[in-house]
């Protein structure tokens, strides 16, 4: 993750958190609400700020262009005081599609997860930095780390003692076109270079819907390798969430010993739908393998009477050993 200190930058940056929640006044001095959302248009390497959603109680009731807001008191400290609309007709009533097709910085970027592929860690966006260029403004980067969190809590003096970790926006790659709730720190091609075990680790640290998106960004062989390397519970969750055609594509690239347990976890109609799209020879081998396993499990149930727990492997690890392993797998 490429980083630089915000204090060392030669560009004056405005933090999104210093805009959110501030009162907005009309030219006659009447307060019309607070800043609740800021949208940006994905054009070029740095998104251009577009609109500001204004309202109360987390409900946007009106919007204006970002360039139509100015500091009410230029002499006040950055982030203090009210914002003022430039013109009397700058404010418009909100419509249901006011943010359609735009990046919502408060909802979709602030506090979202960032996967640092180089440092092998998951961080959280604590600030979004904006650069003003006349009446146009652009998102130039995000901040991760403790400094931004402390600053948002009002502990600015303590935050000033900690170096800021700022990631340039052009080094981020969005994993979803619509929700945009997850970003990858580094070029998207970096995901392609991960080993199966590394990719499986990434998948384990993100919500399941984003893990599916990541699987679709890599070549099928890499996705199949990650599914094979993933913990059985994660592999099962991913297999259940994948569309049938995608699952079939990945199964085509998996060894039968890795694919069979994942397919066995699916409901019968889903399993059949996946196998119908798998290469005929591969599907026949998998059906035969699962058929033999099901037959063996059925016999074991009848003999032992252990019901649905037949064939489940019992672990012999002690509780302290299990806890130790869990501690080692936590993201630091």
C-alpha positions, 0 to 999 in steps of 0.5 A: 500500500503506497503511503505518504504523510498528509502533513508532508503533502504540498496539496491542501486537502479537505477531509470529508468528515469535516463537511459531514454534519455541518449546517447549510444556510441560504443567502438570507441566513436561514438554515436548510439542513446539514450535509449528509452525503457527498457524491462523486462522478467516476471520471478519470483517475480521481472522481470529481465531486458532484452533489451534496445531499442536505437534510435532517435526521439522516434523510436527504431532503434537498441537493445542491452542486458541490461547487455551490457551497462555500464557508460562511466564515472564511476566517473560521477554522477548517471544518467549523461554522456553517456552509453557505449556498452561493446563489438563491436557486442553488438548492433543489428538491431531492428526487429518488434518483439524485445519486444514481450512477454516482459514488456516495462518499459517506455511504460507500467509501467512509468506513469501508474495508481496504485490503492491503495486498502488499501488507497482507492486512485489512484496514478501514477508511477513516477519512476521504480527502478532497482537493479543491481546484476552483469550483471543481473538486476531486477525491484524491485519496483516503486515510487509514489508520488510527490518526483519522479515527482519533480526529473524528472522535475530536481528539485532534491533538493526539491525532496530530502526534500520529503519522497519517497513512494516506493512499492515493485514489488511483491506487485503489480498485473498486470491486463492485460497480454498484454497491462499492462498499469494498476496495482493494489497495493496489491495482486489480491485477495484483489480485491475479498474482496471489497464490491460491492460499493468499487469495483464500485468506483475502476471501476469508476477511471480506463479506461473502458478497464481496468474496464472490465479486473477487472470485469473478475478477480472477481467472477461473483456475485461480478462483478454483485454486482459492476454493480448494485452499479455503477452509471447508466452511468458507468454501461451502458458503461461497459455493452456496452463494455462487451462481450455478454457471460460475460454480460450474466453471470453477468446478471444471478447474478443480480436482475431483477430491476438492470439488466433491465435498463442496458439491455434496454440501449443495441441495440436490437441485442446485448440485444437479444444476451445477453438474449439468454445466460441468464437462461431461467426463468431469461431471460423471466422475464427480457423480460417481464419487459422490454416489459412492460416498453417499452409499457408504454414509448410508450404510454407516448410519444404519449400523451406528445409528448416528443419524446426520452426524455419520461420517463426521470427523471428530477432532482431537485438539484440546480447547487451548490449542484451538484458541491458539490457532484462532489467535494466530489467524486474526488480522493484526 
